[in-house]
Amino acid sequence: MLIMNDFRELTLEDQDLITPILRRMRPTASEFTFPYLYAWRRDYNLRFGIFGNHLCMVANPRTYIPFAFCPIPVDGRHDIEDFRKALSAVEGHFREQDLDLAFARVEEGMVPLLTGYFKDRAEVSYLPEASDYVYNSEDLIHLSGKKYSRKRNHISQFLRLYKDHEYVPVGPENTDECFRVFEEWCENNESECRHPDNCERLACRELLDNWERFGLKGGLVRVNGKAEAFTIGERLSGEMAAVRVEKGNAAIHGIYTFINREFCTREWTDTKYVNREEDMGIEGLRKSKESYFPAFMVKKYLVRCHP
């Protein structure tokens, strides 16, 4: 049984410890891979510990309330006594920090475990902005049927207007091109970055800088010899992939639709589902994700635990 005495910051050296634990849980929620957690550790202000043979992670982000993720069994098996020990350790940490106890980004199936322990202390609310959009891989690959006719038209226009284009896999030889695309996207879409030390740009940089170590997949599209769009993804579980980043030059009509289809076609034919993460409460992002007709949502919840 793994035991830690306190919560500590996540480092690259923790990959071999954390990765097997997350894989055993066979996640459907997008948060539970080591590359994701490491890339976003500053934004979450993430710390972790192992208590009661459970991986316990706590966050104190700038833009949200302090919270914990639901504890994850180290060996993949749920043991109620160990789970209670893990919850006690998390609650003790929040008490020491003089923080109100809350669990966030809790998958629907995990909610009863928390309410069963905290009982009348628990207040549950749905988090639509944090819930993931999950698609059938076959739908994203083939874009078949009337409902995808607009997507097919976007790709046709892209192919007609930009004959000098190429799609190549992302690798160490072109990660700098990807980051330049991201920098240009930032210039065009964000007039002022509120927290440059923990924003999406930095998270993307972490993924690109650790490309081979993390075993990521990606695609880069060049138009007239210049990199104009890229995407990054990884395997979330045996039957599901997760798309982490997708950025491009919106002035090039159809480039987003094209790279989405090509990435799924070239990398994810052996998966049943593709998780394209949440919409963060952004209306435009919500409409974009809905336009691909998700197969289902991974619903997530906030569980506040009153004294």
C-alpha positions, 0 to 999 in steps of 0.5 A: 500500500502506498502512503504519503504523509502530506500533499505536495506539488506534482512534478514530472518525476511523478509520471510513473506513479500517477499514470498507472493509477489513472489508467486503472480507473478507465476514465471517461472524464477528460481530466484524468491523465498525467499529461493533462494534470501536469500541463494544468498544474499551475492553473489548478494550483494542484497538489496531491497525496496518497491516503487510504490507498487512494490518490487524493488531489486538491486544487486552489485555482485563481478563478474558482473555489478551492476543491478536491477531486474525488479520491481515486483508488490506487489499485482500481478497486473500491474499498469503502473503508479506504475511501473513508480514510481518503476523504478524512485526509482531504477534509483534514487538509481543507480544515488545516488550510481554513478552507470550505470543503468542496469536491468539483468535477465529480463524475455523476457515478461518483456523486453517491459515494460522496453523498453517502459519506457526508450525508446531509452535509452534502450539497450537490449542483450540476456543472454544465460548463465543466461537463465533457462532450463525447463523440462517436469516433466514426461520426467524426471520421466519416461525417456521414448523413444530412446532419454533417452536410455543413461540415463536409461543405466546409472541408470541400471549400477548404480543399478547393481554396487551398490546394497547396496544403499538407497534413503532417503528424506532430513530432519533436521536429515541428513542435516549434511550428505548433507553438507559433500557431498558438502564439498567433492565435493568442494575438488574434483572440486575446487582447490581454492575458489575465494570468500568463503564468498559468494560462492555456498557452503555458499548458500547451507549451508543457505538452509540446516540450514533453512530447515524446515523454508523454506519448501524445498524438498530434496533427499539423496543417500547413497552407502554402508552406506555412503552419496554420493549424495544429491539434494535440490529443492522447488516449484517455482509456482503451476505447476513448481518446481526448483532444487537448488542444486545437488551434488555427487561423480562423481566417482560413475557411474550413481549416478547423473542420479539416484538421478535426476530421484528419486527426481522427481519421489518422490517429483514432480509428481504433477508439470508439469515442473521442472526448473533446472536453468542456465548453467552459460556459462559452457560448460560441464554444458550446455551439461549436461542440454541439454542431458535431452532435455528441453521443453523450455528455460526461456530466460533472458536479460540485459537491459542497460539504457543509460543517 
